[in-house]
Amino acid sequence: MKPAAARGLLLSSLCLALCCRGGARGSPTSDNHEWKKLIMVHHWPVTVCKEVEKDCRDPPDYWTIHGLWPDRAEECNGSWPFNFEEIKDLLPEMKMYWPDVIHPLNHSHFWKHEWEKHGTCAAQLDALNSQKKYFGGSLGLYEKLELNSILQKLGIKPSINYYQISDIKDALASMYGVVPKVQCLPPKQGEEVQTIGQIELCFTKDLRLRNCTEPGELGESGRAWGPGLEVCEDGPAFYPPPPQSAR
Ligand code: 5GP
């Protein structure tokens, strides 16, 4: 299938994915938390472990969900606590695609954090206005974006050889039709290059793919989403293989 045709299919199925999941609850109060775009943040578990200098046990060897984040809005409704019961039905998919990479034996603290910090803001949208809709909708977007298989198709695989960041960004942009954002860990002492850590794809409020950064928009460089992670510098980058397959 050609990229343009794939994109058309992708967009309509993304909307469908959100409409079909979860049940609604009333809108949260959110007057002071204006936001414009939703950021679907995928992270590479091997790099997450490296970032926190933790020897994770068997991190997933696929990109998992870090979160679905409205830009410029955090912790919009402190009186809407995380309730695990609401997402119990989603548990198998949550564990598989939205694991706590750092604490694989207890995922719910991570999900609580993501709900309180980002989900309560995303819940301004009718399509995401309950915990079940927020987590279910995020899973739906993740599944429809198919980042793992798209990277495979593009021949972008973990490797001891370095990639050029512009090649990765251009290849993803040609598949999705929008500009992604790629984030890296800067090289530590003794390392030659940065390490790829996160891939972000962005959505409008009506859940259509959009560029993560518009030409001329401020904030492209240096914005760190986690301690150590930064927008990748143009140039070479390491996409680290999982420990068991490292050669
Ligand atoms: P945010 O707080 O905006 O959701 O994301 C940034 C934080 O998430 C950073 O402190 C980063 O270390 C943390 N983080 C990233 N991945 C994981 C994970 O898989 N589990 C946990 N517990 N924290 C994570």
py3Dmol code that shows the C-alpha trace and the ligand (Angstrom):
import py3Dmol

protein = """\
ATOM      1  CA  MET A   1       0.000   0.000   0.000  1.00  0.00           C
ATOM      2  CA  LYS A   2       1.278   3.481  -0.896  1.00  0.00           C
ATOM      3  CA  PRO A   3       2.077   5.811   2.024  1.00  0.00           C
ATOM      4  CA  ALA A   4      -0.686   8.288   1.050  1.00  0.00           C
ATOM      5  CA  ALA A   5      -3.322   5.570   0.904  1.00  0.00           C
ATOM      6  CA  ALA A   6      -2.043   4.111   4.142  1.00  0.00           C
ATOM      7  CA  ARG A   7      -2.342   7.545   5.716  1.00  0.00           C
ATOM      8  CA  GLY A   8      -5.975   7.951   4.682  1.00  0.00           C
ATOM      9  CA  LEU A   9      -6.791   4.579   6.155  1.00  0.00           C
ATOM     10  CA  LEU A  10      -4.788   5.363   9.252  1.00  0.00           C
ATOM     11  CA  LEU A  11      -6.602   8.627   9.929  1.00  0.00           C
ATOM     12  CA  SER A  12     -10.073   7.228   9.612  1.00  0.00           C
ATOM     13  CA  SER A  13      -9.228   4.199  11.696  1.00  0.00           C
ATOM     14  CA  LEU A  14      -7.599   6.331  14.386  1.00  0.00           C
ATOM     15  CA  CYS A  15     -10.871   8.212  14.877  1.00  0.00           C
ATOM     16  CA  LEU A  16     -12.768   4.940  14.897  1.00  0.00           C
ATOM     17  CA  ALA A  17     -10.341   3.496  17.431  1.00  0.00           C
ATOM     18  CA  LEU A  18     -11.136   6.231  19.906  1.00  0.00           C
ATOM     19  CA  CYS A  19     -14.886   6.266  19.360  1.00  0.00           C
ATOM     20  CA  CYS A  20     -15.180   2.558  20.069  1.00  0.00           C
ATOM     21  CA  ARG A  21     -13.420   2.328  23.426  1.00  0.00           C
ATOM     22  CA  GLY A  22     -14.518   3.120  26.945  1.00  0.00           C
ATOM     23  CA  GLY A  23     -17.481   4.720  28.666  1.00  0.00           C
ATOM     24  CA  ALA A  24     -17.916   8.396  29.493  1.00  0.00           C
ATOM     25  CA  ARG A  25     -17.957  10.335  32.743  1.00  0.00           C
ATOM     26  CA  GLY A  26     -18.560  14.071  33.143  1.00  0.00           C
ATOM     27  CA  SER A  27     -15.918  16.577  32.020  1.00  0.00           C
ATOM     28  CA  PRO A  28     -13.322  17.613  34.554  1.00  0.00           C
ATOM     29  CA  THR A  29     -12.846  21.200  35.623  1.00  0.00           C
ATOM     30  CA  SER A  30      -9.919  22.529  33.622  1.00  0.00           C
ATOM     31  CA  ASP A  31     -10.342  26.274  33.167  1.00  0.00           C
ATOM     32  CA  ASN A  32      -6.684  27.210  33.495  1.00  0.00           C
ATOM     33  CA  HIS A  33      -5.234  24.425  31.432  1.00  0.00           C
ATOM     34  CA  GLU A  34      -5.387  25.362  27.759  1.00  0.00           C
ATOM     35  CA  TRP A  35      -3.740  22.953  25.394  1.00  0.00           C
ATOM     36  CA  LYS A  36      -3.571  22.571  21.619  1.00  0.00           C
ATOM     37  CA  LYS A  37      -2.159  19.212  20.704  1.00  0.00           C
ATOM     38  CA  LEU A  38      -2.000  15.679  22.011  1.00  0.00           C
ATOM     39  CA  ILE A  39       1.335  13.932  21.946  1.00  0.00           C
ATOM     40  CA  MET A  40       1.467  10.162  21.662  1.00  0.00           C
ATOM     41  CA  VAL A  41       4.764   9.337  23.328  1.00  0.00           C
ATOM     42  CA  HIS A  42       6.389   5.984  22.527  1.00  0.00           C
ATOM     43  CA  HIS A  43       9.525   5.033  24.361  1.00  0.00           C
ATOM     44  CA  TRP A  44      12.229   2.460  23.753  1.00  0.00           C
ATOM     45  CA  PRO A  45      12.443   0.368  26.943  1.00  0.00           C
ATOM     46  CA  VAL A  46      16.169  -0.352  26.625  1.00  0.00           C
ATOM     47  CA  THR A  47      16.834   3.391  26.686  1.00  0.00           C
ATOM     48  CA  VAL A  48      14.413   3.964  29.574  1.00  0.00           C
ATOM     49  CA  CYS A  49      16.491   1.526  31.639  1.00  0.00           C
ATOM     50  CA  LYS A  50      19.673   3.237  30.561  1.00  0.00           C
ATOM     51  CA  GLU A  51      18.251   6.652  31.445  1.00  0.00           C
ATOM     52  CA  VAL A  52      17.504   5.653  35.014  1.00  0.00           C
ATOM     53  CA  GLU A  53      20.623   3.483  35.188  1.00  0.00           C
ATOM     54  CA  LYS A  54      18.573   0.462  36.065  1.00  0.00           C
ATOM     55  CA  ASP A  55      19.312  -3.060  34.984  1.00  0.00           C
ATOM     56  CA  CYS A  56      15.687  -3.845  34.082  1.00  0.00           C
ATOM     57  CA  ARG A  57      14.779  -7.490  33.884  1.00  0.00           C
ATOM     58  CA  ASP A  58      14.008  -8.368  30.255  1.00  0.00           C
ATOM     59  CA  PRO A  59      12.715  -5.006  29.043  1.00  0.00           C
ATOM     60  CA  PRO A  60      10.235  -5.340  26.156  1.00  0.00           C
ATOM     61  CA  ASP A  61      11.950  -5.481  22.793  1.00  0.00           C
ATOM     62  CA  TYR A  62       9.334  -3.223  21.196  1.00  0.00           C
ATOM     63  CA  TRP A  63       8.345   0.411  21.562  1.00  0.00           C
ATOM     64  CA  THR A  64       5.839   0.844  24.367  1.00  0.00           C
ATOM     65  CA  ILE A  65       3.606   3.702  25.461  1.00  0.00           C
ATOM     66  CA  HIS A  66       4.990   6.336  27.783  1.00  0.00           C
ATOM     67  CA  GLY A  67       1.852   8.419  27.655  1.00  0.00           C
ATOM     68  CA  LEU A  68      -0.699  10.460  25.770  1.00  0.00           C
ATOM     69  CA  TRP A  69       0.101  14.013  26.715  1.00  0.00           C
ATOM     70  CA  PRO A  70      -1.639  17.289  26.022  1.00  0.00           C
ATOM     71  CA  ASP A  71       0.976  19.962  25.412  1.00  0.00           C
ATOM     72  CA  ARG A  72       1.279  22.778  27.948  1.00  0.00           C
ATOM     73  CA  ALA A  73      -1.109  21.261  30.471  1.00  0.00           C
ATOM     74  CA  GLU A  74      -0.427  19.116  33.483  1.00  0.00           C
ATOM     75  CA  GLU A  75      -2.395  17.999  36.529  1.00  0.00           C
ATOM     76  CA  CYS A  76      -5.678  19.544  35.456  1.00  0.00           C
ATOM     77  CA  ASN A  77      -7.987  17.958  37.982  1.00  0.00           C
ATOM     78  CA  GLY A  78      -6.574  16.932  41.332  1.00  0.00           C
ATOM     79  CA  SER A  79      -9.989  15.835  42.548  1.00  0.00           C
ATOM     80  CA  TRP A  80     -10.238  13.058  39.955  1.00  0.00           C
ATOM     81  CA  PRO A  81      -8.174  10.239  41.474  1.00  0.00           C
ATOM     82  CA  PHE A  82      -6.896   7.269  39.552  1.00  0.00           C
ATOM     83  CA  ASN A  83      -9.195   4.284  39.966  1.00  0.00           C
ATOM     84  CA  PHE A  84      -7.673   1.001  38.897  1.00  0.00           C
ATOM     85  CA  GLU A  85     -11.123  -0.662  38.801  1.00  0.00           C
ATOM     86  CA  GLU A  86     -12.105   1.488  35.826  1.00  0.00           C
ATOM     87  CA  ILE A  87      -9.406   0.037  33.591  1.00  0.00           C
ATOM     88  CA  LYS A  88      -9.429  -3.564  34.807  1.00  0.00           C
ATOM     89  CA  ASP A  89     -10.862  -4.724  31.484  1.00  0.00           C
ATOM     90  CA  LEU A  90      -7.847  -3.268  29.718  1.00  0.00           C
ATOM     91  CA  LEU A  91      -5.297  -4.974  31.931  1.00  0.00           C
ATOM     92  CA  PRO A  92      -3.794  -7.460  29.437  1.00  0.00           C
ATOM     93  CA  GLU A  93      -3.239  -4.752  26.818  1.00  0.00           C
ATOM     94  CA  MET A  94      -2.021  -2.258  29.403  1.00  0.00           C
ATOM     95  CA  LYS A  95       0.589  -4.686  30.710  1.00  0.00           C
ATOM     96  CA  MET A  96       1.733  -5.502  27.223  1.00  0.00           C
ATOM     97  CA  TYR A  97       1.770  -2.079  25.582  1.00  0.00           C
ATOM     98  CA  TRP A  98       1.891   0.392  28.481  1.00  0.00           C
ATOM     99  CA  PRO A  99       4.112  -1.359  31.031  1.00  0.00           C
ATOM    100  CA  ASP A 100       6.039   0.369  33.755  1.00  0.00           C
ATOM    101  CA  VAL A 101       9.418  -0.441  32.302  1.00  0.00           C
ATOM    102  CA  ILE A 102      11.230   0.617  35.453  1.00  0.00           C
ATOM    103  CA  HIS A 103       8.987  -1.268  37.909  1.00  0.00           C
ATOM    104  CA  PRO A 104       7.696  -4.222  35.920  1.00  0.00           C
ATOM    105  CA  LEU A 105       6.168  -5.878  38.979  1.00  0.00           C
ATOM    106  CA  ASN A 106       3.869  -2.963  39.765  1.00  0.00           C
ATOM    107  CA  HIS A 107       2.546  -1.041  36.792  1.00  0.00           C
ATOM    108  CA  SER A 108      -0.306   0.801  38.443  1.00  0.00           C
ATOM    109  CA  HIS A 109       1.803   3.492  40.087  1.00  0.00           C
ATOM    110  CA  PHE A 110       3.008   4.533  36.616  1.00  0.00           C
ATOM    111  CA  TRP A 111      -0.540   4.517  35.241  1.00  0.00           C
ATOM    112  CA  LYS A 112      -1.722   6.597  38.204  1.00  0.00           C
ATOM    113  CA  HIS A 113       1.054   9.099  37.519  1.00  0.00           C
ATOM    114  CA  GLU A 114       0.178   9.312  33.824  1.00  0.00           C
ATOM    115  CA  TRP A 115      -3.529   9.743  34.601  1.00  0.00           C
ATOM    116  CA  GLU A 116      -3.014  12.441  37.211  1.00  0.00           C
ATOM    117  CA  LYS A 117      -0.400  14.390  35.266  1.00  0.00           C
ATOM    118  CA  HIS A 118      -1.659  14.035  31.690  1.00  0.00           C
ATOM    119  CA  GLY A 119      -4.941  12.103  31.581  1.00  0.00           C
ATOM    120  CA  THR A 120      -6.879  14.626  33.660  1.00  0.00           C
ATOM    121  CA  CYS A 121      -5.985  17.245  31.010  1.00  0.00           C
ATOM    122  CA  ALA A 122      -6.664  15.025  27.995  1.00  0.00           C
ATOM    123  CA  ALA A 123     -10.071  14.344  29.556  1.00  0.00           C
ATOM    124  CA  GLN A 124     -11.247  17.759  28.358  1.00  0.00           C
ATOM    125  CA  LEU A 125     -12.016  15.939  25.097  1.00  0.00           C
ATOM    126  CA  ASP A 126     -15.273  14.016  24.976  1.00  0.00           C
ATOM    127  CA  ALA A 127     -13.383  11.135  23.340  1.00  0.00           C
ATOM    128  CA  LEU A 128     -11.092  10.833  26.389  1.00  0.00           C
ATOM    129  CA  ASN A 129     -13.322  11.973  29.233  1.00  0.00           C
ATOM    130  CA  SER A 130     -13.087   8.950  31.484  1.00  0.00           C
ATOM    131  CA  GLN A 131     -10.205   6.808  32.666  1.00  0.00           C
ATOM    132  CA  LYS A 132     -11.403   3.959  30.548  1.00  0.00           C
ATOM    133  CA  LYS A 133     -11.602   6.213  27.512  1.00  0.00           C
ATOM    134  CA  TYR A 134      -8.218   7.817  28.182  1.00  0.00           C
ATOM    135  CA  PHE A 135      -6.316   4.566  28.622  1.00  0.00           C
ATOM    136  CA  GLY A 136      -8.406   2.676  26.071  1.00  0.00           C
ATOM    137  CA  GLY A 137      -8.129   5.528  23.574  1.00  0.00           C
ATOM    138  CA  SER A 138      -4.380   5.704  24.042  1.00  0.00           C
ATOM    139  CA  LEU A 139      -4.102   1.977  23.421  1.00  0.00           C
ATOM    140  CA  GLY A 140      -6.249   2.404  20.335  1.00  0.00           C
ATOM    141  CA  LEU A 141      -4.011   5.131  18.945  1.00  0.00           C
ATOM    142  CA  TYR A 142      -0.901   3.111  19.716  1.00  0.00           C
ATOM    143  CA  GLU A 143      -2.299   0.066  17.927  1.00  0.00           C
ATOM    144  CA  LYS A 144      -3.393   2.058  14.903  1.00  0.00           C
ATOM    145  CA  LEU A 145      -0.120   3.980  14.636  1.00  0.00           C
ATOM    146  CA  GLU A 146       1.717   0.645  14.460  1.00  0.00           C
ATOM    147  CA  LEU A 147       5.049   2.280  15.103  1.00  0.00           C
ATOM    148  CA  ASN A 148       6.821  -1.050  15.652  1.00  0.00           C
ATOM    149  CA  SER A 149       5.809  -2.537  12.349  1.00  0.00           C
ATOM    150  CA  ILE A 150       6.354   0.732  10.508  1.00  0.00           C
ATOM    151  CA  LEU A 151       9.923   0.930  11.804  1.00  0.00           C
ATOM    152  CA  GLN A 152      10.434  -2.683  10.748  1.00  0.00           C
ATOM    153  CA  LYS A 153       9.107  -1.943   7.284  1.00  0.00           C
ATOM    154  CA  LEU A 154      11.436   1.020   7.032  1.00  0.00           C
ATOM    155  CA  GLY A 155      14.352  -1.244   7.954  1.00  0.00           C
ATOM    156  CA  ILE A 156      14.998   0.756  11.126  1.00  0.00           C
ATOM    157  CA  LYS A 157      15.972  -1.877  13.674  1.00  0.00           C
ATOM    158  CA  PRO A 158      18.075  -1.839  16.838  1.00  0.00           C
ATOM    159  CA  SER A 159      21.653  -2.108  15.717  1.00  0.00           C
ATOM    160  CA  ILE A 160      25.235  -1.687  16.758  1.00  0.00           C
ATOM    161  CA  ASN A 161      25.589   0.558  13.700  1.00  0.00           C
ATOM    162  CA  TYR A 162      24.467   4.148  14.083  1.00  0.00           C
ATOM    163  CA  TYR A 163      21.544   5.831  12.322  1.00  0.00           C
ATOM    164  CA  GLN A 164      21.319   9.415  11.142  1.00  0.00           C
ATOM    165  CA  ILE A 165      18.508  11.131  13.022  1.00  0.00           C
ATOM    166  CA  SER A 166      17.400  12.948   9.860  1.00  0.00           C
ATOM    167  CA  ASP A 167      16.981   9.577   8.096  1.00  0.00           C
ATOM    168  CA  ILE A 168      14.705   8.299  10.865  1.00  0.00           C
ATOM    169  CA  LYS A 169      12.673  11.496  11.004  1.00  0.00           C
ATOM    170  CA  ASP A 170      12.316  11.681   7.222  1.00  0.00           C
ATOM    171  CA  ALA A 171      11.316   8.026   6.936  1.00  0.00           C
ATOM    172  CA  LEU A 172       8.663   8.371   9.651  1.00  0.00           C
ATOM    173  CA  ALA A 173       7.400  11.628   8.168  1.00  0.00           C
ATOM    174  CA  SER A 174       6.967   9.957   4.783  1.00  0.00           C
ATOM    175  CA  MET A 175       4.937   7.128   6.325  1.00  0.00           C
ATOM    176  CA  TYR A 176       2.724   9.217   8.602  1.00  0.00           C
ATOM    177  CA  GLY A 177       2.587  12.391   6.507  1.00  0.00           C
ATOM    178  CA  VAL A 178       3.454  14.544   9.534  1.00  0.00           C
ATOM    179  CA  VAL A 179       6.615  15.610  11.321  1.00  0.00           C
ATOM    180  CA  PRO A 180       7.390  13.449  14.363  1.00  0.00           C
ATOM    181  CA  LYS A 181       9.626  14.412  17.257  1.00  0.00           C
ATOM    182  CA  VAL A 182      12.482  12.110  18.201  1.00  0.00           C
ATOM    183  CA  GLN A 183      14.137  12.362  21.587  1.00  0.00           C
ATOM    184  CA  CYS A 184      17.517  11.085  22.689  1.00  0.00           C
ATOM    185  CA  LEU A 185      19.750  10.669  25.679  1.00  0.00           C
ATOM    186  CA  PRO A 186      22.817  12.810  25.092  1.00  0.00           C
ATOM    187  CA  PRO A 187      26.085  10.852  25.003  1.00  0.00           C
ATOM    188  CA  LYS A 188      27.407  10.022  28.449  1.00  0.00           C
ATOM    189  CA  GLN A 189      31.066  10.244  29.216  1.00  0.00           C
ATOM    190  CA  GLY A 190      32.943   7.809  27.005  1.00  0.00           C
ATOM    191  CA  GLU A 191      30.069   7.426  24.508  1.00  0.00           C
ATOM    192  CA  GLU A 192      30.417   8.543  20.911  1.00  0.00           C
ATOM    193  CA  VAL A 193      26.812   9.368  20.132  1.00  0.00           C
ATOM    194  CA  GLN A 194      23.347  10.067  21.525  1.00  0.00           C
ATOM    195  CA  THR A 195      20.892   7.210  22.184  1.00  0.00           C
ATOM    196  CA  ILE A 196      17.370   7.160  20.740  1.00  0.00           C
ATOM    197  CA  GLY A 197      14.760   7.153  23.515  1.00  0.00           C
ATOM    198  CA  GLN A 198      11.340   8.454  22.477  1.00  0.00           C
ATOM    199  CA  ILE A 199       9.306   8.908  19.332  1.00  0.00           C
ATOM    200  CA  GLU A 200       6.385  11.290  19.499  1.00  0.00           C
ATOM    201  CA  LEU A 201       3.507  11.605  17.057  1.00  0.00           C
ATOM    202  CA  CYS A 202       1.076  14.450  17.526  1.00  0.00           C
ATOM    203  CA  PHE A 203      -2.668  14.898  17.127  1.00  0.00           C
ATOM    204  CA  THR A 204      -5.089  17.763  16.857  1.00  0.00           C
ATOM    205  CA  LYS A 205      -7.931  17.994  19.337  1.00  0.00           C
ATOM    206  CA  ASP A 206     -10.125  16.210  16.831  1.00  0.00           C
ATOM    207  CA  LEU A 207      -7.593  13.423  16.778  1.00  0.00           C
ATOM    208  CA  ARG A 208      -6.078  13.946  13.378  1.00  0.00           C
ATOM    209  CA  LEU A 209      -2.374  13.503  12.930  1.00  0.00           C
ATOM    210  CA  ARG A 210      -0.535  16.827  12.786  1.00  0.00           C
ATOM    211  CA  ASN A 211       3.077  17.943  12.795  1.00  0.00           C
ATOM    212  CA  CYS A 212       4.619  17.835  16.247  1.00  0.00           C
ATOM    213  CA  THR A 213       6.406  21.084  15.430  1.00  0.00           C
ATOM    214  CA  GLU A 214       5.245  23.601  12.855  1.00  0.00           C
ATOM    215  CA  PRO A 215       7.890  25.488  10.866  1.00  0.00           C
ATOM    216  CA  GLY A 216       9.028  28.469  12.907  1.00  0.00           C
ATOM    217  CA  GLU A 217       7.426  27.191  16.114  1.00  0.00           C
ATOM    218  CA  LEU A 218       9.591  27.697  19.187  1.00  0.00           C
ATOM    219  CA  GLY A 219      10.537  24.885  21.491  1.00  0.00           C
ATOM    220  CA  GLU A 220      11.957  22.379  19.035  1.00  0.00           C
ATOM    221  CA  SER A 221      15.384  22.229  20.628  1.00  0.00           C
ATOM    222  CA  GLY A 222      16.322  21.404  24.161  1.00  0.00           C
ATOM    223  CA  ARG A 223      12.830  20.537  25.457  1.00  0.00           C
ATOM    224  CA  ALA A 224      13.417  17.690  27.839  1.00  0.00           C
ATOM    225  CA  TRP A 225      10.459  15.472  28.768  1.00  0.00           C
ATOM    226  CA  GLY A 226      12.304  13.339  31.227  1.00  0.00           C
ATOM    227  CA  PRO A 227      15.533  13.774  33.096  1.00  0.00           C
ATOM    228  CA  GLY A 228      18.232  13.439  30.474  1.00  0.00           C
ATOM    229  CA  LEU A 229      16.006  13.155  27.412  1.00  0.00           C
ATOM    230  CA  GLU A 230      16.276  15.925  24.834  1.00  0.00           C
ATOM    231  CA  VAL A 231      15.230  16.516  21.284  1.00  0.00           C
ATOM    232  CA  CYS A 232      17.833  14.579  19.281  1.00  0.00           C
ATOM    233  CA  GLU A 233      20.625  16.524  17.674  1.00  0.00           C
ATOM    234  CA  ASP A 234      20.920  16.090  13.927  1.00  0.00           C
ATOM    235  CA  GLY A 235      23.664  13.533  13.379  1.00  0.00           C
ATOM    236  CA  PRO A 236      24.365   9.940  14.334  1.00  0.00           C
ATOM    237  CA  ALA A 237      22.431   8.078  17.027  1.00  0.00           C
ATOM    238  CA  PHE A 238      22.517   4.662  18.646  1.00  0.00           C
ATOM    239  CA  TYR A 239      19.335   2.555  18.624  1.00  0.00           C
ATOM    240  CA  PRO A 240      20.367   0.026  21.272  1.00  0.00           C
ATOM    241  CA  PRO A 241      19.479  -3.649  20.891  1.00  0.00           C
ATOM    242  CA  PRO A 242      17.862  -5.355  23.902  1.00  0.00           C
ATOM    243  CA  PRO A 243      20.530  -6.875  26.178  1.00  0.00           C
ATOM    244  CA  GLN A 244      19.890 -10.486  25.190  1.00  0.00           C
ATOM    245  CA  SER A 245      20.365  -9.760  21.488  1.00  0.00           C
ATOM    246  CA  ALA A 246      23.264  -7.332  21.904  1.00  0.00           C
ATOM    247  CA  ARG A 247      26.302  -8.510  20.006  1.00  0.00           C
TER     248      ARG A 247
END
"""
ligand_1 = """\
24
5GP
P 6.014 12.259 32.718
O 6.235 12.494 34.209
O 5.810 13.562 31.985
O 4.927 11.306 32.414
O 7.335 11.580 32.122
C 8.631 11.828 32.552
C 9.025 10.885 33.653
O 8.607 9.555 33.404
C 10.517 10.807 33.879
O 10.771 11.008 35.244
C 10.883 9.384 33.476
O 11.985 8.889 34.173
C 9.630 8.660 33.829
N 9.436 7.387 33.136
C 9.666 7.121 31.848
N 9.337 5.850 31.577
C 8.899 5.301 32.735
C 8.427 4.004 33.075
O 8.330 3.076 32.264
N 8.073 3.839 34.376
C 8.158 4.828 35.307
N 7.799 4.546 36.560
N 8.585 6.061 35.008
C 8.949 6.288 33.720
"""
view = py3Dmol.view(width=600, height=400)
view.addModel(protein, "pdb")
view.setStyle({"model": 0}, {"cartoon": {"style": "trace"}})
view.addModel(ligand_1, "xyz")
view.setStyle({"model": 1}, {"stick": {}})
view.zoomTo()
view.show()
